[in-house]
Amino acid sequence: MAEAAVRYLRSARTPEPVEALPRPELRCVAADERAPLDQREFRRVVGHFATGVTVVTAPPATPADSPAGFACQSFTSLSLDPPLVAFMVGRTSTTWPRIARAGVFCVNVLGARQGELCRAFAVSGADKFAGVAYDAAPVSGSPRLAGAVAWIDCAVHAVHSGGDHLIVVGRVNALGAADDDPDGPLLFHRGHFTGLTHP
């Protein structure tokens, strides 16, 4: 069959050029065109998708600043070549502008026993680094949290709009993982922290 297909393609005449379709008109979506979804129901259903839990950190942008960080579930790997990762952050975040000014960040993948650490970084306005052990990531100098099962040191590569969130793409400059990870990663599922159950 493959040989017959090749013979047919070789014998076929050059097809007539296909006329391009007109480009669609681009416009904003009006309020009355949006899907009538209840936001609580949206969050409840999407909450069935279990995610890993990270803390995204950045060094002080100026000598007067302090390190920045926030808890983030929406981290994902994006590209192998070049090495890119991404995370989503709410437009109303007060931490994101500080990370943006720094231009770099470190993604700290939390371990199963770091639920309290995650809660500390989820609070707005507090000194999130009080009593938290960390060192500097090798390229950006962003806080690399002690006990994290993995870390990814990045520079801000691009920022895209995504509704009420921003999609931040990072170029990976260095990364590493714990040699011994007996408890596995921290997971978030249906509003609660959990972990992997190994057979």
Backbone as a chain_set.jsonl record, in Angstrom:
{"seq": "MAEAAVRYLRSARTPEPVEALPRPELRCVAADERAPLDQREFRRVVGHFATGVTVVTAPPATPADSPAGFACQSFTSLSLDPPLVAFMVGRTSTTWPRIARAGVFCVNVLGARQGELCRAFAVSGADKFAGVAYDAAPVSGSPRLAGAVAWIDCAVHAVHSGGDHLIVVGRVNALGAADDDPDGPLLFHRGHFTGLTHP", "coords": {"N": [[0.824, -1.201, 0.0], [1.977, 1.205, 0.752], [3.871, 1.563, -1.268], [2.167, 1.89, -3.458], [0.926, 4.273, -2.742], [3.101, 6.044, -2.896], [3.689, 5.857, -5.655], [1.322, 6.957, -6.661], [1.426, 9.6, -5.686], [3.695, 10.519, -7.011], [2.829, 10.465, -9.634], [0.74, 12.21, -9.691], [-0.623, 15.309, -10.764], [0.569, 18.682, -10.268], [-1.164, 20.195, -7.719], [-3.929, 22.533, -7.803], [-3.429, 25.848, -6.577], [-4.323, 26.526, -3.203], [-6.717, 28.689, -1.962], [-6.259, 31.055, 0.558], [-8.037, 31.227, 3.649], [-10.027, 33.952, 4.907], [-8.65, 36.051, 7.475], [-9.645, 35.726, 10.871], [-11.664, 38.109, 12.652], [-10.239, 39.822, 15.295], [-11.098, 40.356, 18.643], [-12.092, 41.574, 21.886], [-13.567, 39.436, 24.356], [-16.872, 39.752, 25.192], [-18.67, 40.498, 28.248], [-21.153, 39.208, 28.389], [-20.743, 37.039, 26.789], [-19.237, 35.187, 28.009], [-18.683, 31.954, 29.445], [-21.229, 30.687, 31.531], [-20.11, 30.048, 34.295], [-19.89, 28.996, 37.641], [-17.633, 30.297, 39.923], [-16.797, 29.01, 42.269], [-17.547, 26.379, 41.791], [-15.948, 25.863, 39.586], [-13.375, 25.968, 40.765], [-13.661, 23.836, 42.562], [-13.986, 21.556, 40.907], [-11.644, 21.623, 39.296], [-9.852, 21.29, 41.326], [-9.636, 18.567, 41.671], [-7.527, 17.768, 40.216], [-4.45, 16.757, 41.027], [-1.579, 18.486, 42.191], [1.936, 19.274, 42.255], [3.803, 21.044, 44.806], [5.349, 24.144, 45.149], [7.778, 26.631, 46.149], [8.386, 29.75, 44.993], [11.154, 31.773, 44.761], [13.074, 34.829, 45.07], [16.004, 36.914, 44.866], [16.906, 39.912, 46.771], [16.009, 42.817, 44.969], [17.141, 45.309, 45.159], [19.541, 46.909, 47.399], [17.969, 47.813, 49.502], [15.841, 46.134, 49.601], [14.233, 43.016, 50.628], [14.53, 39.396, 50.477], [12.242, 37.741, 48.22], [9.27, 35.72, 48.021], [6.833, 33.174, 47.239], [4.177, 30.786, 47.691], [3.449, 28.278, 45.307], [1.428, 26.459, 43.15], [1.222, 26.135, 40.476], [3.374, 25.378, 38.842], [5.325, 24.222, 36.065], [7.202, 22.149, 33.801], [8.417, 23.228, 30.63], [9.947, 23.358, 28.183], [12.518, 21.497, 26.571], [14.647, 22.153, 24.917], [15.259, 25.284, 24.13], [16.08, 24.937, 27.683], [13.263, 25.438, 29.491], [10.963, 26.575, 31.971], [7.771, 27.121, 33.593], [5.5, 29.199, 35.454], [2.413, 30.221, 37.008], [1.028, 33.27, 38.136], [-1.044, 35.275, 40.194], [-2.491, 38.349, 39.068], [-2.873, 40.209, 41.048], [-0.939, 39.743, 42.896], [1.356, 40.704, 45.394], [3.927, 39.972, 45.641], [4.956, 39.195, 43.16], [5.743, 41.584, 41.609], [8.165, 42.202, 42.882], [9.732, 39.972, 42.314], [9.786, 40.232, 39.565], [11.242, 42.614, 39.31], [13.712, 41.735, 40.22], [14.34, 39.946, 38.219], [15.121, 37.337, 38.141], [14.699, 33.979, 39.471], [14.116, 31.248, 41.785], [12.836, 28.029, 41.733], [11.576, 26.135, 44.237], [11.035, 22.874, 44.932], [8.838, 21.403, 47.038], [9.109, 19.073, 49.779], [7.344, 16.179, 51.151], [7.031, 16.643, 53.889], [6.903, 19.355, 54.243], [4.665, 20.985, 54.512], [3.9, 23.003, 56.371], [5.839, 24.923, 55.885], [5.103, 25.666, 53.313], [2.59, 26.831, 53.871], [3.452, 29.065, 55.311], [4.637, 30.598, 53.311], [2.451, 31.17, 51.831], [1.085, 33.154, 53.039], [0.13, 36.537, 52.999], [1.989, 39.543, 53.269], [3.49, 38.948, 55.549], [6.691, 38.314, 57.216], [8.136, 36.173, 55.409], [10.453, 34.707, 55.389], [11.35, 34.43, 57.947], [13.039, 32.588, 60.294], [13.503, 30.588, 58.449], [15.584, 28.286, 56.902], [18.038, 28.714, 54.426], [20.104, 28.792, 51.445], [22.085, 30.398, 48.867], [21.047, 30.165, 45.516], [23.063, 28.939, 42.803], [23.451, 30.54, 40.428], [21.563, 32.715, 40.178], [21.405, 33.632, 42.784], [19.108, 33.502, 44.229], [16.989, 32.619, 47.045], [17.507, 29.329, 48.121], [15.741, 26.875, 49.407], [16.198, 25.055, 52.414], [15.873, 21.551, 52.653], [14.177, 21.23, 50.492], [13.072, 19.118, 47.832], [13.944, 19.41, 45.283], [15.472, 21.915, 43.178], [15.304, 24.709, 40.961], [17.023, 26.974, 39.164], [16.563, 30.076, 37.734], [16.251, 32.553, 35.063], [14.081, 35.255, 34.288], [12.338, 34.766, 31.383], [10.164, 35.297, 29.672], [6.935, 36.899, 29.835], [3.531, 36.334, 29.853], [0.08, 37.159, 29.214], [-2.694, 35.8, 30.971], [-5.679, 35.755, 31.449], [-6.878, 36.412, 34.661], [-4.414, 35.955, 35.652], [-0.79, 35.895, 35.324], [1.466, 34.424, 33.051], [4.489, 33.165, 33.615], [7.529, 32.635, 32.137], [10.506, 30.88, 32.542], [14.021, 30.793, 31.99], [16.136, 28.127, 32.385], [19.012, 28.002, 34.323], [20.511, 26.568, 36.141], [20.194, 23.595, 38.142], [19.05, 21.122, 40.506], [18.685, 18.16, 42.573], [17.622, 16.468, 45.563], [19.711, 13.955, 46.939], [18.748, 11.908, 48.503], [15.482, 11.054, 48.948], [13.236, 10.114, 50.748], [10.542, 10.51, 51.465], [9.228, 11.667, 49.337], [7.536, 14.075, 47.142], [5.654, 17.036, 48.153], [2.193, 17.202, 47.764], [-0.817, 18.716, 46.459], [-4.233, 18.391, 46.771], [-7.621, 18.627, 46.173], [-7.94, 20.739, 48.0], [-6.284, 20.079, 50.129], [-3.13, 19.184, 51.64], [-1.088, 16.459, 50.65], [0.641, 13.347, 50.09], [2.721, 11.113, 48.129], [1.758, 7.695, 47.924], [3.68, 5.046, 48.319], [4.04, 1.807, 46.912]], "CA": [[0.0, 0.0, 0.0], [2.858, 2.368, 0.8], [4.443, 1.755, -2.605], [1.102, 2.411, -4.312], [0.738, 5.68, -2.392], [4.228, 6.796, -3.445], [3.492, 5.94, -7.108], [0.236, 7.898, -6.934], [1.886, 10.962, -5.423], [4.632, 10.903, -8.056], [2.126, 10.641, -10.902], [-0.288, 13.255, -9.582], [-0.227, 16.621, -11.237], [0.666, 19.712, -9.236], [-2.536, 20.632, -7.421], [-4.224, 23.955, -7.903], [-3.157, 26.513, -5.293], [-5.464, 26.666, -2.305], [-6.902, 30.078, -1.55], [-6.267, 31.179, 2.017], [-9.261, 31.74, 4.255], [-9.827, 35.281, 5.511], [-8.258, 36.018, 8.88], [-10.777, 36.081, 11.735], [-11.588, 39.398, 13.327], [-9.839, 39.66, 16.688], [-11.722, 41.321, 19.534], [-12.242, 41.12, 23.261], [-14.778, 38.686, 24.665], [-17.792, 40.553, 25.994], [-19.074, 39.859, 29.507], [-22.306, 38.332, 28.182], [-20.339, 35.897, 25.979], [-18.459, 34.267, 28.812], [-19.412, 30.776, 29.907], [-21.858, 30.951, 32.844], [-19.552, 29.116, 35.277], [-19.744, 29.432, 39.009], [-16.212, 30.216, 40.224], [-16.568, 28.006, 43.299], [-17.639, 25.068, 41.15], [-14.743, 25.744, 38.767], [-12.26, 25.615, 41.649], [-13.897, 22.508, 43.136], [-13.735, 20.525, 39.894], [-10.226, 21.645, 38.933], [-9.115, 20.809, 42.481], [-9.437, 17.125, 41.581], [-6.234, 17.551, 39.575], [-3.396, 16.889, 42.03], [-0.392, 19.197, 41.718], [3.054, 19.446, 43.151], [3.798, 22.326, 45.51], [6.653, 24.788, 45.103], [7.919, 28.006, 46.604], [9.195, 30.52, 44.048], [11.878, 32.787, 45.517], [13.95, 35.732, 44.318], [16.875, 37.688, 45.762], [16.545, 41.333, 46.817], [16.298, 43.53, 43.721], [17.995, 46.434, 45.532], [20.024, 46.728, 48.775], [16.92, 48.136, 50.477], [14.814, 45.096, 49.562], [14.475, 41.719, 51.255], [14.174, 38.336, 49.523], [10.814, 37.587, 47.929], [8.876, 34.337, 47.784], [5.421, 32.84, 47.412], [3.809, 29.398, 47.424], [2.953, 28.188, 43.935], [1.054, 25.132, 42.671], [1.061, 26.11, 39.023], [4.666, 25.234, 38.181], [5.408, 23.142, 35.09], [8.284, 22.202, 32.822], [7.859, 23.741, 29.378], [10.741, 23.068, 26.985], [13.815, 20.869, 26.803], [15.663, 22.856, 24.136], [16.074, 25.541, 25.311], [15.429, 24.502, 28.92], [12.337, 26.448, 29.991], [9.895, 26.192, 32.891], [6.769, 28.191, 33.693], [4.56, 29.194, 36.58], [1.373, 31.226, 36.891], [0.896, 34.08, 39.343], [-2.166, 36.196, 40.107], [-2.158, 39.747, 38.761], [-2.941, 41.011, 42.276], [0.145, 39.349, 43.79], [2.287, 41.764, 45.79], [5.282, 39.414, 45.574], [5.419, 39.115, 41.781], [6.529, 42.747, 41.161], [9.519, 42.127, 43.445], [10.441, 38.963, 41.525], [9.993, 40.815, 38.237], [12.348, 43.578, 39.409], [14.955, 40.98, 40.344], [14.596, 39.355, 36.899], [15.547, 35.946, 38.323], [13.959, 33.289, 40.528], [14.415, 29.834, 42.014], [11.678, 27.205, 42.066], [11.902, 25.143, 45.261], [10.022, 21.823, 44.958], [8.749, 21.042, 48.451], [8.963, 17.674, 50.16], [6.077, 15.805, 51.785], [6.961, 17.128, 55.262], [7.071, 20.809, 54.247], [3.373, 21.654, 54.409], [3.898, 24.234, 57.169], [6.654, 25.894, 55.155], [4.26, 26.157, 52.225], [1.589, 27.739, 54.449], [4.13, 30.314, 55.682], [4.868, 31.375, 52.101], [1.158, 31.504, 51.237], [0.534, 34.294, 53.78], [0.499, 37.83, 52.418], [2.396, 40.619, 54.15], [4.329, 38.525, 56.674], [8.095, 38.049, 56.921], [8.051, 34.758, 55.06], [11.738, 34.038, 55.561], [11.707, 34.38, 59.367], [13.291, 31.243, 60.792], [13.619, 29.637, 57.347], [16.97, 28.054, 56.493], [18.25, 28.692, 52.974], [21.348, 29.332, 50.926], [21.893, 31.093, 47.592], [21.143, 29.38, 44.286], [24.399, 29.249, 42.286], [23.525, 31.53, 39.358], [20.759, 33.912, 40.447], [21.473, 34.064, 44.177], [17.784, 33.391, 44.852], [16.978, 31.678, 48.173], [17.316, 27.905, 47.872], [15.237, 26.485, 50.723], [16.683, 23.807, 52.98], [14.895, 20.475, 52.701], [13.438, 21.078, 49.232], [13.499, 17.896, 47.144], [14.605, 19.821, 44.044], [15.496, 23.361, 42.959], [15.547, 25.099, 39.572], [17.512, 28.354, 39.192], [16.103, 30.594, 36.442], [16.097, 33.958, 34.72], [12.794, 35.513, 33.638], [12.504, 34.687, 29.931], [9.012, 35.956, 29.042], [5.721, 36.989, 30.658], [2.351, 36.39, 28.987], [-1.193, 37.376, 29.884], [-3.573, 34.638, 31.037], [-6.857, 36.093, 32.248], [-6.545, 37.132, 35.89], [-3.067, 35.542, 36.023], [0.306, 36.062, 34.382], [2.217, 33.196, 32.778], [5.896, 33.549, 33.665], [8.416, 31.621, 31.566], [11.865, 31.038, 33.038], [15.128, 30.078, 31.34], [16.836, 27.4, 33.44], [20.461, 28.159, 34.31], [21.096, 25.534, 36.997], [19.167, 22.845, 38.851], [19.538, 19.979, 41.257], [17.687, 17.432, 43.367], [18.157, 15.794, 46.742], [20.194, 12.593, 46.687], [17.898, 10.977, 49.236], [14.151, 11.643, 49.044], [12.415, 8.97, 51.165], [9.121, 10.83, 51.641], [8.64, 12.135, 48.093], [7.147, 15.481, 47.08], [4.388, 17.506, 48.72], [1.143, 17.336, 46.755], [-2.029, 19.425, 46.858], [-5.361, 17.741, 46.106], [-8.938, 18.926, 46.738], [-7.841, 21.674, 49.109], [-5.489, 19.544, 51.236], [-1.815, 18.644, 51.347], [-0.973, 15.008, 50.726], [1.901, 12.854, 49.553], [2.606, 9.884, 47.346], [1.739, 6.441, 48.669], [4.506, 4.106, 47.577], [3.663, 0.393, 47.195]], "C": [[0.861, 1.255, 0.0], [3.455, 2.647, -0.566], [3.406, 2.344, -3.549], [0.87, 3.889, -4.029], [1.849, 6.533, -2.958], [4.072, 6.956, -4.955], [2.411, 6.96, -7.453], [0.71, 9.341, -6.761], [2.841, 11.448, -6.504], [3.92, 11.204, -9.366], [1.117, 11.783, -10.873], [0.254, 14.581, -10.088], [-0.137, 17.59, -10.067], [-0.729, 20.244, -8.954], [-2.687, 22.14, -7.589], [-3.94, 24.62, -6.549], [-4.446, 26.695, -4.488], [-5.544, 28.112, -1.848], [-7.022, 30.157, -0.036], [-7.602, 31.724, 2.506], [-9.008, 33.125, 4.842], [-9.484, 35.15, 6.99], [-9.456, 36.412, 9.745], [-10.557, 37.445, 12.384], [-11.283, 39.16, 14.804], [-10.48, 40.754, 17.533], [-11.804, 40.727, 20.927], [-13.555, 40.35, 23.423], [-15.645, 39.537, 25.585], [-18.243, 39.761, 27.213], [-20.227, 38.878, 29.289], [-21.976, 37.124, 27.299], [-19.556, 34.863, 26.783], [-19.326, 33.102, 29.277], [-19.968, 31.033, 31.307], [-21.396, 29.949, 33.888], [-19.505, 29.763, 36.653], [-18.276, 29.237, 39.41], [-15.911, 29.169, 41.29], [-16.615, 26.604, 42.712], [-16.418, 24.816, 40.268], [-13.568, 25.297, 39.626], [-12.42, 24.21, 42.221], [-13.533, 21.412, 42.149], [-12.249, 20.47, 39.531], [-9.364, 21.139, 40.083], [-8.914, 19.306, 42.508], [-8.129, 16.782, 40.873], [-5.141, 17.808, 40.605], [-2.176, 17.573, 41.424], [0.725, 19.076, 42.739], [2.98, 20.823, 43.788], [5.221, 22.881, 45.509], [6.604, 26.116, 45.858], [8.864, 28.689, 45.609], [9.837, 31.669, 44.822], [12.722, 33.652, 44.587], [14.81, 36.507, 45.3], [16.392, 39.128, 45.84], [16.93, 42.017, 45.506], [17.219, 44.718, 43.966], [18.498, 46.196, 46.954], [18.97, 47.013, 49.84], [15.846, 47.062, 50.555], [15.21, 43.891, 50.407], [14.141, 40.64, 50.224], [12.66, 38.231, 49.368], [10.505, 36.114, 47.715], [7.382, 34.139, 47.954], [5.196, 31.368, 47.067], [3.114, 29.314, 46.074], [2.667, 26.735, 43.566], [1.169, 25.007, 41.163], [2.389, 26.055, 38.277], [4.626, 24.071, 37.197], [6.685, 23.274, 34.276], [7.665, 22.556, 31.475], [8.621, 23.277, 28.152], [12.067, 22.452, 27.388], [14.934, 21.627, 26.098], [15.058, 24.111, 23.514], [15.344, 25.1, 26.581], [14.583, 25.624, 29.519], [11.358, 25.809, 30.968], [8.903, 27.347, 32.941], [6.013, 28.064, 35.004], [3.567, 30.317, 36.348], [1.24, 31.957, 38.217], [-0.248, 35.066, 39.14], [-1.718, 37.627, 39.856], [-2.14, 40.619, 40.021], [-1.821, 40.67, 43.257], [1.034, 40.544, 44.119], [3.734, 41.279, 45.746], [5.821, 39.427, 44.153], [6.195, 40.36, 41.328], [7.96, 42.73, 41.683], [10.36, 41.09, 42.696], [10.753, 39.518, 40.135], [11.145, 41.806, 38.251], [13.69, 42.869, 39.502], [15.338, 40.344, 39.0], [15.047, 37.906, 36.948], [14.693, 35.316, 39.415], [14.458, 31.861, 40.652], [13.122, 29.133, 42.392], [12.144, 26.128, 43.034], [10.767, 24.123, 45.32], [9.984, 21.257, 46.374], [8.561, 19.541, 48.657], [7.693, 17.45, 50.963], [5.928, 16.348, 53.196], [7.03, 18.658, 55.357], [5.764, 21.572, 54.062], [3.33, 22.966, 55.175], [4.727, 25.323, 56.496], [5.863, 26.493, 54.002], [3.23, 27.153, 52.749], [2.214, 29.088, 54.815], [4.336, 31.205, 54.466], [3.572, 31.724, 51.38], [0.52, 32.711, 51.903], [1.028, 35.591, 53.153], [0.911, 38.808, 53.51], [3.295, 40.233, 55.294], [5.788, 38.426, 56.233], [8.216, 36.55, 56.663], [9.347, 33.999, 55.321], [12.177, 33.947, 57.026], [11.856, 32.928, 59.818], [13.449, 30.189, 59.715], [15.087, 29.513, 56.943], [17.059, 28.003, 54.971], [19.673, 29.133, 52.666], [21.053, 29.952, 49.57], [22.004, 30.121, 46.431], [22.387, 29.844, 43.517], [24.482, 30.343, 41.237], [22.804, 32.815, 39.734], [20.95, 34.468, 41.853], [20.141, 34.036, 44.883], [17.835, 32.414, 46.018], [16.65, 30.254, 47.733], [16.998, 27.283, 49.222], [15.775, 25.131, 51.163], [15.556, 22.778, 53.009], [14.075, 20.306, 51.442], [13.967, 19.849, 48.498], [14.173, 18.208, 45.817], [14.563, 21.345, 43.963], [15.871, 23.639, 41.502], [15.824, 26.599, 39.559], [17.303, 28.973, 37.812], [16.284, 32.101, 36.306], [14.747, 34.134, 34.042], [13.023, 35.613, 32.135], [11.396, 35.438, 29.183], [7.858, 35.966, 30.035], [4.547, 37.18, 29.711], [1.096, 36.6, 29.833], [-2.015, 36.099, 29.851], [-4.768, 34.924, 31.92], [-6.466, 36.889, 33.471], [-5.178, 36.718, 36.44], [-2.055, 35.957, 34.95], [1.018, 34.727, 34.25], [3.684, 33.588, 32.652], [6.736, 32.379, 33.162], [9.836, 31.906, 32.04], [12.852, 30.213, 32.251], [15.979, 29.439, 32.444], [18.345, 27.545, 33.262], [21.186, 27.125, 35.161], [19.952, 24.823, 37.7], [19.797, 21.667, 39.58], [18.421, 19.349, 42.058], [18.386, 16.744, 44.527], [18.582, 14.377, 46.384], [19.274, 11.563, 47.335], [16.548, 11.638, 49.484], [13.163, 10.553, 49.481], [10.92, 9.259, 51.214], [8.441, 11.307, 50.359], [8.199, 13.582, 48.179], [5.858, 15.769, 47.844], [3.401, 17.694, 47.575], [-0.041, 18.104, 47.338], [-3.188, 18.851, 46.053], [-6.64, 18.046, 46.865], [-8.834, 19.738, 48.027], [-6.986, 21.212, 50.268], [-4.121, 19.102, 50.736], [-1.859, 17.129, 51.496], [0.392, 14.622, 50.186], [1.657, 11.613, 48.731], [2.564, 8.69, 48.287], [2.495, 5.418, 47.855], [4.086, 2.683, 47.926], [4.756, -0.274, 48.019]], "O": [[0.535, 2.244, -0.657], [3.545, 3.798, -0.99], [3.734, 3.21, -4.36], [0.645, 4.674, -4.95], [1.592, 7.63, -3.452], [4.289, 8.043, -5.491], [2.551, 7.73, -8.404], [0.424, 10.199, -7.597], [2.822, 12.62, -6.88], [4.338, 12.081, -10.121], [0.69, 12.264, -11.923], [1.416, 14.927, -9.875], [-0.703, 17.343, -9.002], [-1.409, 20.701, -9.873], [-1.722, 22.901, -7.527], [-4.184, 24.024, -5.499], [-5.509, 26.98, -5.039], [-4.552, 28.687, -1.401], [-7.793, 29.417, 0.575], [-8.216, 32.573, 1.859], [-7.882, 33.433, 5.234], [-9.968, 34.247, 7.672], [-10.199, 37.329, 9.394], [-9.428, 37.869, 12.628], [-11.975, 38.397, 15.478], [-10.417, 41.933, 17.186], [-11.61, 39.527, 21.119], [-14.525, 40.595, 22.706], [-15.191, 39.985, 26.638], [-18.209, 38.53, 27.224], [-20.276, 37.83, 29.933], [-22.836, 36.271, 27.082], [-19.251, 33.782, 26.279], [-20.533, 33.243, 29.475], [-19.255, 31.542, 32.173], [-22.172, 29.1, 34.326], [-19.127, 30.925, 36.8], [-17.734, 28.142, 39.259], [-14.877, 28.505, 41.224], [-15.821, 25.74, 43.086], [-15.912, 23.695, 40.205], [-12.849, 24.364, 39.268], [-11.442, 23.474, 42.352], [-12.853, 20.449, 42.505], [-11.665, 19.388, 39.467], [-8.272, 20.618, 39.857], [-8.102, 18.81, 43.29], [-7.675, 15.639, 40.923], [-4.928, 18.95, 41.012], [-1.785, 17.284, 40.293], [0.494, 18.814, 43.92], [2.192, 21.669, 43.366], [6.175, 22.172, 45.828], [5.533, 26.643, 46.16], [9.998, 28.252, 45.414], [9.138, 32.451, 45.467], [13.04, 33.257, 43.465], [14.403, 36.736, 46.439], [15.544, 39.529, 45.044], [18.034, 41.825, 44.995], [17.992, 45.096, 43.086], [17.937, 45.358, 47.66], [19.068, 46.508, 50.958], [15.026, 47.072, 51.473], [16.355, 43.76, 50.84], [13.529, 40.941, 49.199], [11.902, 38.588, 50.27], [11.366, 35.348, 47.281], [6.738, 34.852, 48.723], [5.923, 30.785, 46.262], [2.294, 30.167, 45.733], [3.549, 25.881, 43.656], [1.21, 23.898, 40.629], [2.514, 26.626, 37.194], [3.978, 23.056, 37.453], [7.193, 24.378, 34.082], [6.512, 22.216, 31.213], [8.01, 22.844, 27.176], [12.665, 22.822, 28.398], [16.044, 21.73, 26.622], [14.407, 24.022, 22.473], [14.128, 24.91, 26.561], [15.112, 26.63, 29.993], [10.974, 24.65, 30.812], [9.161, 28.421, 32.399], [5.9, 26.983, 35.582], [3.834, 31.249, 35.59], [1.326, 31.351, 39.285], [-0.409, 35.627, 38.056], [-0.688, 38.064, 40.37], [-1.467, 41.65, 40.053], [-1.759, 41.249, 44.342], [1.418, 41.304, 43.23], [4.662, 42.085, 45.807], [7.016, 39.645, 43.949], [7.242, 40.201, 40.701], [8.873, 43.193, 40.999], [11.552, 41.297, 42.47], [11.839, 39.303, 39.597], [11.942, 41.842, 37.314], [14.685, 43.329, 38.941], [16.521, 40.219, 38.685], [15.327, 37.309, 35.909], [14.044, 36.019, 40.19], [15.125, 31.333, 39.762], [12.396, 29.593, 43.273], [12.999, 25.309, 42.699], [9.653, 24.466, 45.715], [10.971, 20.701, 46.855], [7.954, 18.845, 47.843], [7.044, 18.4, 51.4], [4.802, 16.505, 53.668], [7.199, 19.196, 56.451], [5.757, 22.677, 53.519], [2.777, 23.948, 54.679], [4.367, 26.499, 56.53], [5.945, 27.694, 53.746], [3.017, 28.202, 52.141], [1.583, 30.132, 54.651], [4.224, 32.427, 54.565], [3.588, 32.493, 50.419], [-0.472, 33.243, 51.404], [2.206, 35.72, 52.817], [0.263, 38.894, 54.553], [3.829, 41.116, 55.965], [6.09, 38.45, 55.039], [8.378, 35.761, 57.593], [9.332, 32.776, 55.458], [13.261, 33.441, 57.313], [10.914, 32.14, 59.733], [13.523, 29.002, 60.03], [15.75, 30.514, 56.674], [16.26, 27.336, 54.312], [20.351, 29.751, 53.487], [19.894, 30.026, 49.163], [22.952, 29.338, 46.365], [22.733, 31.025, 43.572], [25.504, 31.024, 41.159], [23.377, 33.899, 39.62], [20.687, 35.647, 42.093], [20.036, 34.496, 46.02], [18.633, 31.477, 45.999], [15.647, 30.011, 47.062], [17.871, 27.173, 50.083], [15.803, 24.179, 50.383], [14.419, 23.104, 53.35], [13.338, 19.328, 51.323], [15.165, 19.568, 48.533], [14.895, 17.369, 45.277], [13.725, 21.986, 44.598], [16.648, 22.904, 40.894], [14.955, 27.399, 39.904], [17.812, 28.45, 36.821], [16.448, 32.821, 37.291], [14.309, 33.255, 33.3], [13.805, 36.443, 31.671], [11.655, 36.123, 28.193], [7.807, 35.151, 30.956], [4.56, 38.077, 28.867], [1.064, 36.259, 31.016], [-2.041, 35.395, 28.842], [-4.863, 34.392, 33.026], [-5.803, 37.92, 33.359], [-4.82, 37.085, 37.559], [-2.419, 36.319, 33.831], [1.155, 33.988, 35.225], [4.074, 34.262, 31.699], [6.661, 31.273, 33.696], [10.312, 33.038, 31.951], [12.57, 29.073, 31.882], [16.48, 30.132, 33.33], [18.889, 27.252, 32.197], [22.359, 26.84, 34.92], [18.863, 25.38, 37.84], [20.93, 21.275, 39.3], [17.344, 19.926, 42.208], [19.586, 16.474, 44.478], [17.904, 13.685, 45.624], [19.048, 10.485, 46.786], [16.474, 12.667, 50.156], [12.34, 10.111, 48.679], [10.111, 8.351, 51.025], [7.213, 11.351, 50.293], [8.458, 14.251, 49.18], [5.079, 14.864, 48.141], [3.736, 18.276, 46.544], [-0.24, 18.136, 48.552], [-3.149, 18.82, 44.823], [-6.743, 17.762, 48.058], [-9.53, 19.474, 49.008], [-6.953, 21.877, 51.303], [-3.959, 18.702, 49.583], [-2.567, 16.59, 52.346], [1.204, 15.488, 49.863], [0.534, 11.118, 48.644], [3.243, 8.669, 49.313], [2.014, 4.967, 46.816], [3.807, 2.378, 49.086], [4.64, -1.45, 48.362]]}, "num_chains": 1, "name": "protein.A"}
